[in-house]
Amino acid sequence: MTHELTAVQLASASSNADARGGWWRDAVIYQVYVRSFADSGGDGVGDLRGVRERLPHLARLGVDAVWLTPFYVSPQADGGYDVADYRAVDPLFGDLADADDLVRGAHALGLRVIVDVVPNHTSAEHPWFRAALAGDRAARARYLFRPGRGADGAEPPNDWESVFGGPAWTRVADGEWYLHLFAPEQPDLDWAHPEVPAEFSSVLRFWLDLGVDGFRVDVAHGMVKAPGLPDIGRGAQATLIGTEPLPFFDQDGVHEIHRSWRRLLDSYGGDRIGVAEAWAPTSERLALYVRPDELHQAFNFRFLNCPWDTTAMRTVIDESLAATA
């Protein structure tokens, strides 16, 4: 999904158990939206070479790590958060050699590199989804396709709405519907299908082997949906954050995914990290994402929704610290 460059600072850190600390606990992490950061080729589009050329400047600023927004092959329906190939650089931004050079150059300057991973959904142009639309039932099983309701299945399978507005379901030519909690070009994956977690473990290893220092996990709270995909009540607008877990967000099952990823990260040297973009209804729910056996950090969006007021901010700070004590 698209994110503003003024994103909330990485705020929640793994709690009580890691007395040794870690570089990420007090690091300055600089977000780079690749497309607009630095254009090395004169075509008006930022690219990986442009980022590489400006790493010395970032190092001089005192930056500890660079977080790169998605640069993978993508139709760019949602700023690159609609990924068609998780192991390739979009030609708009360069190629794998440029990515490798950027990582090596960053390390030579003492900088670490964090990249985005987008596991809740793929692009509609991903080979899996293109096969699914062509009628491949095995490919379709990796996504959340369902028959419709009502006469001739003409109504969506449930009342969920997209975060971007409108129904969270789109009907295909043979009458079935597929779920997309964001844009129709971003079909949601079914994480209950064994091929999905296996694929993403492979994707993480691909980039870890190239040398990246960690991942910012897009929609880290969204991969698991409640069994049966229950209605939430007609007229209820889908939102990233609510007052309680929703049937499509912040389900308890996401934590086993993050535990498996933590084990994978820990199997590599160099203190690699995972950062959750997790919208949770309470500080206590958010703290679950940064337990000692899960991810290292999470965005604390309570600060984003907090009034610019010292008393209100003190409340958020105190509650956040208490939840991770």
N, C-alpha and C positions, 0 to 999 in steps of 0.2 A: 504494500500500500504506500501511497505517497506521504512523505513527511516533510514538515517545514524545517528549515535549517536552524530555527530557534528551538529545537527539541529540548525537552527537559534534560537537565544533567543526569548522568547515571548516578542514582541516589542510593539504592539499597544494596548492601554488600552482604556476602555470606556471613552468617552470624558467629556465634560464640566459639566455634570449634577450631578455627585455624589460627592458632597463636603465632605461627610463623609469619603471618601476614602474606602479602603478595604485591607485585608491582602495581596491580590494578586497583588497590585500595585507595591510593592517593594520586593516581595518574591523571594528567591532563590529556583528555582524549578529544582530538580535533576532528569534527565531521567534515568530510569532503563530498559534496554532490558533484560527481565526476563531470557531468555534462556541462556544468557552468563554471567550473573552477579554473581551468587553465587549458587553453587551446594551443597545442604545439604545431598543428598543421596548417593553421590559417583558414580553416573551413568554417569557423564560427561555432564549433562544437568542442567542448572540453574533452580531454582524453587522458589515458593513463600515462602517456609520455609527458603530458603537461604537468600532471601531478608529480611525476618523478623529477622533473626539472626544478620543481619548487620545494622539494623536501628540505634542502638546506635552510630555506627561509623558515619553514615550520620548526626545524630543530633550533634555530636561533631564537624563536619565540618562546622556547621552553616547553614545547609539546613533547609528551611522552609516547603517544600513539596516535595513529591516523585511522579513522573509521571511514571506509569507502562505501558509498551507497552502491546499489547493484550496477554492475557493468557487464552482466551476462547477456547472451543473445536474447533479444526481446523485441516484440513489436512496439514497445513503448506505449502501451495503452494506459499504463499507470506508473510512469516514470521509471520503468525498469523493474517494478515489483510484480510484473507479469513475465515470468521467466520461461523461455522456450528451450534453453539448453543451459543446465547448471554447471557444465564443465568447460564452457567456451566463452571467450570475450566477444561481445558484439563488435563487428567491424567498425561501428560508429566510434568506438573507444580504443581500438587497437587490436592486439592479439595476445595469445598466451605468453609469448616472449616478452611483451611489454609488461604483463602482470608479474612475470618472474623478475624482470629487471627492477621493477618498482619495489618488490619485497626485498630483494637483495640490497638495493640502494638505501632503503629505509633502515635495514639492520646495520649497514655500515655506518650510519649516522646515529645509531643508538635508538632509533625509533621502532616501534612495533606497529603491526598492521592488522586491523580488524576488518573483516568483510561481512556483508550481509548474507544471510541465508533465508530463503522464503519457503517455508515448509507447509503452510496452510493450504496453498493453492499453486497451480502452475498457470502458465499462459494457455489460452485456448489453441495456440499454435504449437504447443509441446507435442512431440510425436505420440505420446500416450493418448492425449485427448483427441488428436486428429484421428487416430485409430478408433477411438471410442465413437466418434461421430460417424465413422464409416461403417459402424455396426459390429465391431470386434467386441464380443461380450467379455472376454478376458480383460481387455483394456478398459472397458466401461466399468468393470468391477473395482478398479483403482480409484474411481471417483464416486460421488454420491448421486447416482441416477435413481429415480423413483417414478412409478406411475402416478398420474395425476388423479385428482378427486373429481367428483361430480359426473355429470353426463359426458360420456366419451373421454373421461380423464382431462377435461378442458380446464380444470382448476388446479392451481399449484398443489403439491403434496402436503404442505402445511402453510401456516400464516407468517412464516419468518420473512423479514424484510432485509434488504441489503443495507449495510452501513452507508453506502453511497446513495440510497434512496430507491424506492420501488421494490417489487418482489425480489426475493433472494433466489428465485427459480427461473430458469429459461427452458422453454419447450423446444425439442428438436424434431426433425422431420418425421420420425417414426412415432411420435406422440409422447415419449418419455420426457421427463424433466431432469435437469441437473442443477445442483446447488452451487451458488456463488455468493458468499457473504459480502463480497465486494463487487467489482464490475463483472458483467457477463463474460468478459474476456479473461476472467480469473476463476476458473472452476475449482471448487474445493476438492481436495484429495480425501480419500477414505483411509484414515490411519489404522483402521482395524484390518485392512488388507496387508498381509505380510510383505508383499513386494514394496510397499511404500516406505516403511521404516528401513528396510534393507537398502533401498535406493539412496535414501538420505544419509545413511551411515557411510555409504560409498562416496557420496558427494563431499561430505565433511573430510573424509580421508584424502580425497583428491587435493583439496586446498591446503590441508595440514601438511601433506607431503610436499607441496610447493613452498611451504614455509610460513603461511599466515599464522598469526599469533592468537586468533580467536574469531568468534562469530557474534554478530548482533542478530538475534533470532527474531525475525518479523512475526508478528501476531503469535507470540509464544504461548498465549493462552487459548488459542483457537483450534488446534488440530483435532481435538476430541469432541464429538457431539453426543448428546444424551441418547441412550438407546430408544429406538422408535421415533426419533426426531419429533417430539411432541410440540403441539401448538403452544404459543406463549400468551395467546389471547388476542382476539381480533382488534386491530387498531394499535397494537403495541409496536412502537418503532424500535428497530434494532439499533443499539448503541454499543460503542466500544466498552463503556463502563456503566454499571448500574448499581443498584443497592444490594443485589444478591447475584449468585452465579446464574447465568442464563443457560438454556439448553445447548447453545452453540459456543459459549465462551466460559473460560475458567472452570471447566470440568476437571474433576480430580484426576482423571486418566492422563492428563497432559504431564503430570509429574513423573510418571514412569518413563516417558519419552526423554525428559530432561535428565533423569538419572542415568539412562543408557548413554546419553551424549556426554555427561560428565565423566563416565568411565572411559569413554573413547578419548576425550580430551586429556585425561590423566595418563593415558597410555603413551602419550607423546611427551618428549622433554620440552623444557623451555617455558613452563608455566602458562600453557595455553588456556584461554578463558571463553566462557559463554555468557552473553548478556541478553536478558529477556526483555523484549518489548511486550510487557504483560500489563494489561489493564485488569485490575482486580477491584472488587467493591469495597474492600477494607484493607487497612495496613496489615492485618493478620493474614488475610488471604494472599497478599502480595509477598509476605515474608516466606511463604511456602516455596516460592520459586528460588530462593537463595539459601535453602537449607544446606548444610555442609556437603551433602551428597548430590546436590543439584547444581544450578548455575551459579556463577560467581557474583553477578550483579543483575539488577533490574532497574528499568526506568521507574521512577516514583511519580506517577502522574497526578498524585494528590497535590503536588506543588503547582501543577499546571492549572488546576481548578480552584486553587486557594486564592481568596481575595488578597490584594496588596495591602496587608494589614499585619502589624507585628503580632497581635494576639492570635489571629488565625494561623499565621505561619508557625508560631510557637506551638500551637496545638498539633499541627501536622508533624513538626519535628519531634515532639515528645512522643506522639503515638507511633511514629515510624521507628524511633529508637527502641521503644518498649516492645514493639512487635518482633524485633530482631535481636533482643537481648539474650 
